[in-house]
Amino acid sequence: MDLSKLPYFIAVAERLSFTAAAEALCISQSTVSRHVQDFEQEVGRPLLLRNHRSVRLTPAGALLLEEARESLARMEAALQKARGLEGGLLGRLRIGVLGTPEQKLFPGLLKRFRRQQPGVELEIQRFSWRRLNEQLQRGRLDLGFTLSMGLEDYPDLDRISLCSDRLMVVLPSDHPFAGREHLAFQELAGEAFILPSRIEAPAGSAWFAGLCAEAGFTPRIVAEPELMETVLMMVESGLGISVLAGHVAQPPHPGLRFVPFADESSRTDLVLAWRRDNPNPAIPAFVEASGRGD
């Protein structure tokens, strides 16, 4: 069946007028009539009843009109996808985020990628640090925005660094150190610490313990909440202090003070990570869109 005749049938069936259909299609009425007659012959039964005064749909014509509309819409959608494939990709990317570190970079990167690859569907989910890395390692995510700390425990992952994040001492606003511009790690020896759960961030806990050992003290950890929001709430309540990556300072928290370390080397990287054996062709395209794929 020649589907190219569908638009002529639809135009007449919707307007119940060959004249109006010809005007809408910008062709002659005789051409419209010929295409519709050819289409009826292919179908094998009349679709329109016409005389000098009116045009009516037969029951078969009414049924076919709905089907023809849907077929034409599906064809148009397929054509749009095919056009989008010229120099582009089709498919899906499953992306995991931590929620806060990537806030400054993510919107611009997504816009850039969507312009370059409009045929790729993006599925974005938020995870805890540990769970995000595990989902990447198991191949349940294609890409993840995560922290570099501890990624050596996931040997199947490749990564690129997106930006560096300075570590901060998080204090209640009335803490004696709250007015300081910088702090040395050794100055925290007598403090009570509230840190993210070592179950959720084991690499971070090990790294923090190493910093304390280098500074010559064993940290007094009084709480390890699972949620970052709970860590900040407890610090603001005066129950202890914390050491966190600087992205946590956004958005501002009026009851908290974020003081950087004097040592500029106290940093962690925000990275884009993926399994190196993941065959999804949209991964290298997304990495390239990040501007750091070379």
N, C-alpha and C positions, 0 to 999 in steps of 0.2 A: 504493500500500500504506500502511495506517495504522500508522506506526511506534510509535504510542502503546500498541499491544498487545504490543510486544516485552517490557517488564518482566514481564508476566503469564506469557508463555511461558518466559522465563528462570527465573523463580521456581519454576515447576513442574518444568522440565527439570533444574534443579540439585538439587532435593530429591526428585524422583520421587514427589511426593505433592501432591495438590491441597489436602489439609487443611493440611499444613505451609506450603504457599505462601500460602494464605489467611490463616493466622495471621501470617506474616511481613509480608504486605502490609496487614494490619488491615482486611480486607474479607471478605465472605461467600464461601464455597466456590462457590456457584452463580455469583457474579459472575466469579470466576477462570475457571471452566469455560466460561462463555459467551464471554469474551474469547479464550480459547485456541481454542475452536471457530471463532470468527470469523476468527482469524489463520490457522488451517489451511485454511479455505475460500479465503482470499486467496492463500495459497501454492499451493493446488491439489492437495495430497496430505497424507496423515496424517503428523504429526510425533511423535505419542505413541500408544503402544499401552497401553490401560488396561482393567482389569477390576476386579472387586470387591476383589481382593487386592493388585494391584501396578500400577505405571506404568513403562513402558519407553520409551526413545527409539527411533524408527525410524532407519535410516541417514540419511535426509534430515533428521530432527530433530537428530541428533548433529552433522551438518555445519552446520546452521543455527544451532545453539547457539553455536558458536565465532564465526560471523559476527555473530550478534546481540550477543554480548558486546562485540566490537570496535566495532560500529556505535554501541552505547549509550555506550561509553567516548569515542568520537570526538564524539558529540553533546554529552556532558557537558563535554568540553574546550572545544568551540565555545561552549557556553552560558556557561562561566566567562569566556572571553575577551570575549564580547559584554557580559556584566555589567561586566567591567573597563573596557569602553569608555565606560560612562556617565560623562561628564565627564572621560574620560581618553583615552589614545592607545594605538595598537598600532604596533610597528615595531622599529627597531634604531638604536642610537647607537654609532658607532665612535669611541672616545675614546683619544687619545694622552697619555701621561704621561712625565715625565722621571725619575720614580722616587723622588726625595727631597723636592723643594720642596713637593709637595702632600700629604705624609704627614699633616700635622696637620689639613688641611681635608677631604681626600678622603673618608675613611670616613663622617663625619657628613653630608656633602653627598650621598653615594650613598644612605645610608639614607633621607634626607629625600626624594630623588627617587623611590626605589622605592616609598615609601609613597604618593606623589602619582600616580605613573604605573606601576603594576604591570605594565601590558601592554607596556612598552618593554624590549626586550632590550639589555643593555649588553655591548659587546665592548671590552676594555681591553688596550692594548699599550704597552710601554715603548720609547722611542726616545731617540736622542741629540738634543741641542738642534736642530742643523741639520736632521736628517732629520725630526723632528717638524714643524717649520715648513714644510718642503717638502711633506710629506704633506698638511698642511692646505691649502696653496696649490694643490695638484693635485686637491683634492677627494677624496682617498683616506681622509681622516679627517673626521668631522663636527665634533668638538671636540678641543681640545688644551689641556692645562695647560702653559704655557710661560713664558718670561721676556720682559719687555717690551723688553729691550735688543735692538735690531736689527730689530724687527718693522716698522719703516718701510720695510724692503726688500721687504715682502710686501704690496703695495697692495690686494689683494683681501680681506684679513682684517679683520674687526671683532674687538673685544676689550673685556673689562671687567677692571678690576683687582680682584684678590681680597685681596691683602695686600702690604705692602712688606717687603723683605728687606734688612737692613743688610749692607754689605760688610765682610769681615774679612781681616786678615793672618793667614795660616796659617803657623805656625812649629813647628819641632821643640821639644819641651819643655825642652831644655837651651840654647836660643838666648838670647843676651843680652837680647833684647827680650821674652822669654817672660813675665816678671813684670810687664810694663807693663799698665796699664788701658786706655790708648788710644795710638794712634800717628798721627803726621802722615805724609802720603804722602812728603814730602820726605826723611824719615828713612830711606827704603828705597833711596836712590840707589845705595848701594854693594853691594846684595845681588844674589845670583844668583836668578833666577826660574824656577820650574817652573809652567807654565801649561797649561790645556787646549788641545788641538790647535786651531790657527787654521783648519784645514780643517773641523772639526766646529763651531767657534764663531767664525766670522769677525767677527761684529759685536762679540763680547766682546773679541777681540784688538785690534780697532780702537779700541774704547772705552778699553781699558787703555793703549794707546799714547798716546791723547789725554791721559789723566790724568798719565802720566809727562812728557809735553811741558809740561803746565801746571805741574808741579812742578820743571821745569828740568833733567831728565836723560833719557838714553836707557837703557831697561832692558837688562840683560844676561840674556837668556833662554837657559838652558842645556838645557832639555828641554821638549817639548810633547807629552806622551802623549795618546793618544786616549781612554783611560778615566779617569774621575775617581778611581777606586780606585788607579790607578797614580800619579796626581799626589800623592795623600795618602801613599802608601807611600814615594815618593821624598823628600817633605818630611820625613817621620818619620825617614828614614835620614840626614838631614843634608845632602842634596845641593843644597838651595836652599830658598827660601820660595815662597809662593804668595799670590794675592789672589783670594778666592772669595766667593760669596754665603753668608750666615750659615747657610742651611739645611744646608750640608755638615757643620756641627758636630753634626748629629743623624744617627745615634746618637753618643754620646761616643767620642772617640778618645784613650785615655790617653797616647799618645806624642806628642800634638800639642797646641798651644796656639792658640786662636783669639782674636785681639786686634782689637777694633773700631777704626775710624778715628775720630779726634777730630772730623772734619767729619761732622755728622749728615746732610749731603746725599748722602753716598756710599751710595746705595741703588739697588736695582733692584726692580721689581714682579713678583710672580707673577700671571699673567693667564690668563683663560679666553678662547680665541680660536676663531674659526670663519670660513669663507668667507661673505661677506654674501649671495651668490647661492645658497647651499645651501638647497633647498626643504624639507628634513627638518623636519616640524612639531615633532619632539621637541627640537630645538635651543632654541627660545625657552622651552620648558617647563623644560629643564635650567638655562638661564640664570636663569630666575625662581626656581628652587629654590635657586640659589646665594645668594639674598638680595640680589643686586646687579643685578637686571634692570630696575629702575625708573629 
